[in-house]
Amino acid sequence: MLGREEILQLVPHQGSMCLWDEVLAWSDTDIALRAFNHRDPAHPLRCDGQLRAIHLCEYGAQAMAVHGGLRGRQRGAAVVPGVLVALRDVQLHVARFDDMSGPLEASAQVLAEAQTSQQYAFRIQCDGRLLAEGRAAVMLRLP
């Protein structure tokens, strides 16, 4: 398991914009993470005092970023930032999630990748309830 300090070294998102607190497990093809920040009244994505389900897509994209950082570090390569370019087949199963009591848990799996792009599937749950799922594509900013 990896904590927040290690995650911050792997992603471009810093401070409160880094959404994940723990990496529970990961392999070359997938990752599982956990976050507790959705109950924080100062959460940077809050709008009108709420975190709406659409914000879970950012959690999914950041799960991809953490996984990419871990894979890069494992290969001894520099962490390559990416730009989210597409969301597909996103299903939001709640209207908001800031009122959920348990931690957020996510899984993300690599579906396809090339030198300059990646596509992942992601699922985000809380207390065993599926909140959101979908696919996301990222274009990598190579040096």
Secondary structure, 3 states (H helix, E strand, C coil): CECHHHHHCCCCCCHHHCCCCEEEEECCCEEEEEECHHHCCCCCCCECCECEHHHHHHHHHHHHHHHHHHHHHHHCCCCCCEEEEEEEEEEECCCECCCCCCCEEEEEEEEEECCCEEEEEEEEEECCEEEEEEEEEEEECCC
